[in-house]
Amino acid sequence: MARQLPGLKLRFVVEDDGGQPWTGATGRLSSPLLSLLCPDFAARDTYCCGPAPFMAAGRAAIQGARGSLDRYYEESFEAPPSTPAPPLDAGNSDAGQAELRFARSNAAVRIDRMTTILDAANAAGRNIPYACRMGLCGTCKVRKLSGEVRMAHDGGISEADIADGFILACCSTPLGEAVVLDL
């Protein structure tokens, strides 16, 4: 990203150097550390993404420097929790199971409609990479060739990707009788 955006300057901080050679900044984020790395940080929009302790330190540093969290935005690493399905009734299209088919092998499995595509595919031995807890939202993006899904996402996928048939497997559950993936 820094190669594509000449105004973007990267600064690296490690919490603990682990006894390894490191000449950069160490420790948790704080107002003094941010002032050292980016002297005008308090006047900038702040986007924070990472594990909960990292984001808590970022929030505290910004709150301490600005007195508010105006213009502070964050995104967590974790996939959204599974959303419970609405109560089942005879007319509910979510009732029962669906077929999850893998187009490249023509293999298929029956799955509960409340199970995410990611969990079902991985349980069936079809590895869909994911890195929700390591800050790489969108890693589980996979092309859906047919079928309908409920995708309860908070980012990580563009509208263009959705229009091209992609879904985030970590937060998608089948709505219809079958979903076919390009796997």
C-alpha positions as CSV (number, residue, x, y, z in Angstrom):
1,M,0.0,0.0,0.0
2,A,2.8,2.4,0.8
3,R,4.3,1.8,-2.6
4,Q,1.0,2.8,-4.2
5,L,0.4,5.8,-1.9
6,P,3.5,8.1,-1.8
7,G,2.0,10.1,1.1
8,L,1.7,7.0,3.3
9,K,4.5,6.6,5.7
10,L,4.9,3.3,7.7
11,R,6.1,3.2,11.2
12,F,6.6,-0.1,13.0
13,V,6.4,-0.7,16.7
14,V,6.8,-4.1,18.5
15,E,5.4,-4.6,21.9
16,D,8.3,-6.7,22.9
17,D,11.5,-7.4,20.9
18,G,11.7,-10.9,22.4
19,G,15.4,-10.6,22.8
20,Q,15.9,-10.2,19.0
21,P,17.8,-7.4,17.4
22,W,15.4,-4.5,16.9
23,T,16.3,-0.8,16.7
24,G,12.8,0.6,16.3
25,A,10.2,1.6,18.8
26,T,8.9,-0.8,21.4
27,G,6.0,-0.9,23.8
28,R,2.3,-0.4,23.7
29,L,0.7,2.5,21.9
30,S,0.5,5.6,24.0
31,S,0.2,9.4,23.3
32,P,3.9,9.9,23.8
33,L,4.8,7.1,21.5
34,L,2.4,8.3,18.8
35,S,3.8,11.8,19.2
36,L,7.2,10.5,18.5
37,L,6.1,8.5,15.4
38,C,3.6,11.1,14.0
39,P,3.9,14.5,15.7
40,D,0.6,15.7,14.4
41,F,-1.4,12.5,15.1
42,A,-3.9,14.3,17.3
43,A,-5.0,16.4,14.4
44,R,-5.5,13.5,12.0
45,D,-8.3,11.0,11.4
46,T,-7.3,7.8,13.2
47,Y,-8.2,4.3,11.8
48,C,-7.3,1.5,14.2
49,C,-7.5,-2.3,13.5
50,G,-6.0,-5.0,15.6
51,P,-6.4,-7.2,18.6
52,A,-8.5,-5.9,21.5
53,P,-5.6,-4.8,23.7
54,F,-4.0,-2.9,20.8
55,M,-7.2,-1.1,20.0
56,A,-7.8,-0.3,23.7
57,A,-4.3,1.3,23.9
58,G,-5.0,3.2,20.6
59,R,-8.4,4.5,22.0
60,A,-6.7,5.6,25.2
61,A,-3.9,7.4,23.4
62,I,-6.3,9.3,21.1
63,Q,-8.7,10.1,24.0
64,G,-5.8,11.4,26.1
65,A,-4.4,13.6,23.2
66,R,-7.7,14.9,21.9
67,G,-10.0,14.7,24.8
68,S,-12.5,12.9,22.6
69,L,-12.8,10.0,20.1
70,D,-14.1,12.3,17.3
71,R,-12.5,11.1,14.0
72,Y,-11.4,7.8,15.6
73,Y,-12.6,4.7,13.8
74,E,-11.8,1.1,14.5
75,E,-12.4,-2.4,13.1
76,S,-11.9,-5.6,15.1
77,F,-10.1,-8.7,13.9
78,E,-12.8,-11.1,14.8
79,A,-15.4,-12.4,12.5
80,P,-18.9,-11.3,13.4
81,P,-20.6,-13.6,15.7
82,S,-23.1,-16.0,14.1
83,T,-26.5,-14.3,13.9
84,P,-29.2,-16.5,15.3
85,A,-31.8,-17.3,12.6
86,P,-35.3,-15.9,13.1
87,P,-37.8,-18.3,14.8
88,L,-38.5,-21.3,12.5
89,D,-42.0,-21.9,11.2
90,A,-43.5,-23.8,8.4
91,G,-43.2,-20.9,5.9
92,N,-39.7,-19.9,6.8
93,S,-37.2,-20.5,4.0
94,D,-34.4,-20.8,6.6
95,A,-35.9,-24.0,8.0
96,G,-33.9,-27.2,7.7
97,Q,-30.8,-27.9,5.7
98,A,-29.2,-26.9,2.5
99,E,-26.7,-28.6,0.1
100,L,-23.2,-27.0,-0.1
101,R,-21.6,-28.1,-3.4
102,F,-18.0,-27.6,-4.4
103,A,-18.0,-27.1,-8.2
104,R,-14.4,-28.1,-9.0
105,S,-14.8,-31.6,-7.4
106,N,-18.6,-31.8,-7.7
107,A,-18.6,-33.0,-4.1
108,A,-21.5,-31.9,-1.9
109,V,-22.5,-32.0,1.8
110,R,-25.7,-31.3,3.6
111,I,-25.4,-28.5,6.2
112,D,-27.6,-26.8,8.7
113,R,-28.8,-23.4,7.4
114,M,-27.5,-21.7,10.6
115,T,-23.9,-23.0,9.9
116,T,-21.5,-20.6,8.2
117,I,-20.2,-21.5,4.8
118,L,-16.6,-21.3,6.3
119,D,-17.4,-23.7,9.1
120,A,-19.2,-26.2,6.8
121,A,-16.6,-26.1,4.1
122,N,-13.7,-26.6,6.5
123,A,-15.6,-29.4,8.3
124,A,-16.1,-31.1,4.9
125,G,-12.3,-31.0,4.3
126,R,-12.5,-28.1,1.8
127,N,-10.0,-25.5,3.1
128,I,-11.1,-21.9,2.8
129,P,-8.3,-19.8,4.2
130,Y,-9.4,-17.2,6.8
131,A,-7.5,-14.7,9.0
132,C,-10.2,-12.8,10.7
133,R,-8.4,-12.9,14.0
134,M,-5.1,-11.7,12.4
135,G,-6.4,-8.6,10.8
136,L,-6.9,-9.8,7.3
137,C,-10.6,-9.4,6.9
138,G,-11.6,-10.6,3.5
139,T,-9.2,-13.6,3.4
140,C,-12.2,-16.0,3.3
141,K,-13.7,-14.4,0.2
142,V,-14.9,-17.1,-2.2
143,R,-16.9,-17.0,-5.4
144,K,-20.5,-18.2,-5.1
145,L,-21.5,-19.7,-8.4
146,S,-25.2,-20.1,-7.5
147,G,-27.6,-20.1,-4.6
148,E,-28.6,-17.5,-2.1
149,V,-26.8,-16.7,1.2
150,R,-27.3,-14.3,4.1
151,M,-24.0,-12.4,4.5
152,A,-23.8,-10.5,7.8
153,H,-20.6,-8.6,7.2
154,D,-19.2,-5.3,8.5
155,G,-16.7,-4.8,5.7
156,G,-13.9,-6.8,4.2
157,I,-15.7,-7.1,0.8
158,S,-16.5,-4.5,-1.8
159,E,-19.8,-4.0,-3.5
160,A,-18.0,-4.8,-6.8
161,D,-16.9,-8.2,-5.4
162,I,-20.4,-8.9,-4.2
163,A,-21.8,-8.0,-7.6
164,D,-19.2,-10.4,-9.1
165,G,-20.6,-13.2,-7.0
166,F,-18.1,-13.2,-4.1
167,I,-19.1,-13.8,-0.5
168,L,-17.3,-13.8,2.8
169,A,-17.5,-17.4,3.9
170,C,-17.1,-16.6,7.6
171,C,-20.3,-14.7,7.9
172,S,-22.5,-16.3,5.1
173,T,-25.2,-18.9,5.7
174,P,-27.3,-20.6,3.1
175,L,-30.8,-19.2,2.5
176,G,-32.1,-21.5,-0.3
177,E,-31.9,-25.2,-1.0
178,A,-28.3,-25.2,-2.4
179,V,-25.2,-23.1,-2.6
180,V,-22.5,-23.8,-5.1
181,L,-18.9,-22.5,-4.5
182,D,-16.0,-22.2,-7.0
183,L,-13.9,-24.6,-4.9
